[in-house]
């Protein structure tokens, strides 16, 4: 059964919270709930995560966003256009694990 609209709104609220701890915790919820998202929900969350990661000032939170985005991408519910904003990230400012997540996302587009 897909997540409810109310649950998706709650996740979107958490992913866009001004508090980085809430954003990071919500990324964990997204990865825990991967199996309950339908294609539309997965695309919506992926676009939100990609935009959030591109603008994220907190490296730990950005890593969680990229991880959750990668987990969603593995569902096959959407194409690379859904995570286009992460292409704006400067790889030179990313930690090793963030670069690995970015590499994995780029491989999906090849």
FIRO-813240 format. One record per residue: residue in three letters; x, y, z of N, C-alpha, C in turn. Coordinates in steps of 0.1 Angstrom, whole numbers, plus 2048, in hexadecimal, padded with zeros to 3 digits. Layout:
<nodes>
<'ALA' <X Y Z> <X Y Z> <X Y Z>>
...
</nodes>
This chain:
<nodes>
<'UNK' <808 7F4 800> <800 800 800> <809 80C 800>>
<'UNK' <806 816 7F7> <80F 822 7F6> <80D 82B 803>>
<'UNK' <817 833 805> <816 83D 810> <80A 846 80D>>
<'UNK' <804 84B 818> <7F9 854 816> <7FD 862 812>>
<'UNK' <7F4 869 80D> <7F8 877 809> <7FC 87F 815>>
<'UNK' <7F6 87D 821> <7FA 884 82D> <808 880 831>>
<'UNK' <80C 873 82F> <819 86F 833> <823 875 829>>
<'UNK' <820 876 81D> <829 87C 813> <82B 88B 816>>
<'UNK' <820 892 81A> <821 8A0 81E> <82A 8A1 82A>>
<'UNK' <829 898 833> <831 898 83F> <840 896 83C>>
<'UNK' <843 88D 833> <851 88B 82E> <856 898 827>>
<'UNK' <84E 89E 81F> <852 8AA 818> <855 8B5 822>>
<'UNK' <84C 8B6 82C> <84E 8C0 836> <85C 8BE 83E>>
<'UNK' <85E 8B1 841> <86B 8AE 848> <877 8B0 83F>>
<'UNK' <876 8AD 832> <882 8AE 829> <885 8BD 827>>
<'UNK' <87B 8C6 829> <87D 8D4 827> <87E 8DC 834>>
<'UNK' <87F 8D5 83F> <87F 8DC 84C> <88B 8E5 84E>>
<'UNK' <88A 8F0 855> <896 8F8 858> <8A0 8F1 861>>
<'UNK' <89C 8E7 868> <8A5 8E0 871> <8AB 8D4 86A>>
<'UNK' <8B9 8D4 869> <8C0 8CA 862> <8BE 8BC 868>>
<'UNK' <8BC 8BB 875> <8BA 8AE 87C> <8AD 8A8 877>>
<'UNK' <8A2 8B1 875> <896 8AC 870> <897 8A7 862>>
<'UNK' <89E 8AF 85A> <8A1 8AB 84C> <8A8 89E 84B>>
<'UNK' <8B2 89C 853> <8BA 890 853> <8B1 884 858>>
<'UNK' <8AA 886 863> <8A1 87B 867> <897 877 85D>>
<'UNK' <891 881 856> <887 87E 84C> <88D 876 840>>
<'UNK' <89A 879 83D> <8A1 871 833> <8A1 862 837>>
<'UNK' <8A3 860 844> <8A3 852 849> <896 84C 847>>
<'UNK' <88B 853 84A> <87E 84E 848> <87B 84B 839>>
<'UNK' <87F 854 830> <87D 851 822> <884 843 81F>>
<'UNK' <890 841 823> <897 835 81F> <890 829 826>>
<'UNK' <88B 82A 832> <884 820 839> <876 81C 832>>
<'UNK' <870 826 82B> <863 824 825> <864 821 816>>
<'UNK' <86F 81F 811> <871 81D 802> <866 815 7FC>>
<'UNK' <863 80A 802> <859 800 7FC> <84B 805 7FC>>
<'UNK' <848 810 803> <83A 815 803> <837 820 7F9>>
<'UNK' <841 825 7F2> <83F 830 7E9> <83A 82B 7DB>>
<'UNK' <830 831 7D5> <82D 82E 7C8> <835 837 7BE>>
<'UNK' <835 835 7B1> <83E 83D 7A8> <83C 84C 7AA>>
<'UNK' <830 851 7AB> <82F 860 7AD> <835 865 7BA>>
<'UNK' <833 85E 7C5> <838 861 7D1> <848 861 7D1>>
<'UNK' <84D 857 7CB> <85C 855 7CA> <862 861 7C2>>
<'UNK' <85B 865 7B7> <860 870 7AF> <85F 87D 7B7>>
<'UNK' <854 87F 7BE> <853 88B 7C5> <85D 88C 7D0>>
<'UNK' <85F 882 7D7> <86A 882 7E2> <878 883 7DC>>
<'UNK' <87A 87D 7D0> <887 87E 7CA> <88A 88C 7C6>>
<'UNK' <880 893 7C0> <883 8A0 7BC> <885 8A9 7C8>>
<'UNK' <87E 8A7 7D3> <880 8AF 7DF> <88E 8AC 7E5>>
<'UNK' <892 8A0 7E5> <89F 89C 7EB> <8AA 8A2 7E2>>
<'UNK' <8A9 8A1 7D5> <8B3 8A6 7CC> <8B5 8B5 7CE>>
<'UNK' <8A9 8BC 7CF> <8AA 8CB 7D1> <8B0 8CE 7DE>>
<'UNK' <8AC 8C7 7E8> <8B1 8C9 7F6> <8C0 8C7 7F7>>
<'UNK' <8C4 8BC 7F1> <8D3 8B9 7F1> <8DB 8C3 7EA>>
<'UNK' <8D5 8C9 7DF> <8DD 8D3 7D7> <8DE 8E0 7DF>>
<'UNK' <8D5 8E2 7E9> <8D5 8EE 7F1> <8DA 8EC 7FF>>
<'UNK' <8DD 8E0 803> <8DF 8DC 811> <8ED 8E1 815>>
<'UNK' <8ED 8E9 820> <8FA 8EE 826> <900 8E4 830>>
<'UNK' <8F8 8DB 835> <8FE 8D1 83F> <903 8C5 838>>
<'UNK' <910 8C2 838> <915 8B6 831> <90F 8A9 836>>
<'UNK' <90D 8A7 842> <907 89B 847> <8F9 899 842>>
<'UNK' <8F1 8A3 842> <8E3 8A3 83D> <8E3 8A1 82E>>
<'UNK' <8ED 8A7 827> <8ED 8A6 818> <8F1 897 815>>
<'UNK' <8F9 891 81D> <8FC 883 81B> <8F0 87A 81C>>
<'UNK' <8E8 87D 827> <8DB 876 829> <8D2 878 81D>>
<'UNK' <8D1 884 818> <8C8 887 80D> <8CC 880 800>>
<'UNK' <8D9 87F 7FE> <8DE 878 7F2> <8DC 869 7F4>>
<'UNK' <8DE 864 800> <8DB 856 802> <8CD 852 800>>
<'UNK' <8C4 85A 805> <8B5 858 803> <8B2 859 7F5>>
<'UNK' <8B8 863 7EE> <8B5 864 7DF> <8BA 858 7D8>>
<'UNK' <8C5 853 7DB> <8CA 846 7D5> <8C1 83B 7D7>>
<'UNK' <8BC 839 7E4> <8B3 82F 7E7> <8A6 830 7DE>>
<'UNK' <8A1 83C 7DD> <895 83E 7D5> <898 83B 7C6>>
<'UNK' <8A4 83F 7C2> <8A7 83D 7B4> <8A8 82E 7B0>>
<'UNK' <8AB 826 7BA> <8AC 817 7B8> <89E 811 7B6>>
<'UNK' <893 818 7B9> <886 813 7B7> <883 812 7A8>>
<'UNK' <88A 81A 79F> <887 81A 791> <87B 822 78D>>
<'UNK' <875 829 797> <868 830 794> <86A 83D 78D>>
<'UNK' <876 842 78A> <878 84F 784> <886 84F 77D>>
<'UNK' <888 858 775> <895 85A 76E> <89D 864 774>>
<'UNK' <8A9 866 76E> <8B3 86F 773> <8AE 87E 774>>
<'UNK' <8A4 881 76C> <89F 88F 76C> <89A 893 77A>>
<'UNK' <896 889 781> <890 88C 78F> <89B 890 799>>
<'UNK' <8A8 88D 796> <8B2 891 79F> <8BD 89A 799>>
<'UNK' <8B8 8A1 78F> <8C1 8AB 788> <8C7 8B5 790>>
<'UNK' <8C1 8BB 79B> <8C7 8C5 7A3> <8D5 8C1 7A9>>
<'UNK' <8D7 8B4 7AC> <8E3 8B0 7B2> <8EF 8B2 7A9>>
<'UNK' <8EC 8B3 79C> <8F7 8B5 793> <8FE 8C3 795>>
<'UNK' <8F8 8CC 79C> <8FD 8D9 79F> <907 8D8 7AB>>
<'UNK' <907 8CD 7B2> <911 8CC 7BE> <91F 8CC 7B9>>
<'UNK' <927 8D3 7C0> <936 8D4 7BD> <93C 8C8 7C4>>
<'UNK' <941 8BE 7BC> <946 8B2 7C1> <952 8B5 7CA>>
<'UNK' <959 8C0 7C8> <965 8C3 7D0> <962 8C7 7DE>>
<'UNK' <955 8CA 7E1> <950 8CD 7EE> <94A 8C2 7F6>>
<'UNK' <949 8B6 7EF> <942 8AB 7F5> <94B 8A1 7FB>>
<'UNK' <946 89A 805> <94E 890 80C> <94E 883 803>>
<'UNK' <957 87A 806> <958 86E 7FE> <94B 866 7FC>>
<'UNK' <943 864 807> <936 85D 806> <92C 865 7FE>>
<'UNK' <92C 872 7FF> <923 87A 7F6> <927 878 7E8>>
<'UNK' <934 878 7E5> <938 876 7D7> <934 868 7D2>>
<'UNK' <934 85E 7DA> <930 851 7D6> <921 851 7D3>>
<'UNK' <919 857 7DB> <90B 858 7D8> <908 85F 7CB>>
<'UNK' <910 86A 7C9> <90F 871 7BC> <913 869 7B0>>
<'UNK' <91E 861 7B2> <922 858 7A7> <917 84E 7A4>>
<'UNK' <911 848 7AE> <907 83E 7AC> <8FB 844 7A5>>
<'UNK' <8F7 850 7A8> <8EC 857 7A1> <8EF 859 793>>
<'UNK' <8FC 85E 790> <900 860 783> <900 854 77A>>
<'UNK' <904 848 780> <904 83B 779> <8F6 838 775>>
<'UNK' <8EC 83B 77C> <8DE 838 779> <8DA 83F 76C>>
<'UNK' <8E0 84B 769> <8DD 853 75D> <8E5 84E 751>>
<'UNK' <8EE 845 753> <8F6 841 747> <8F0 835 740>>
</nodes>
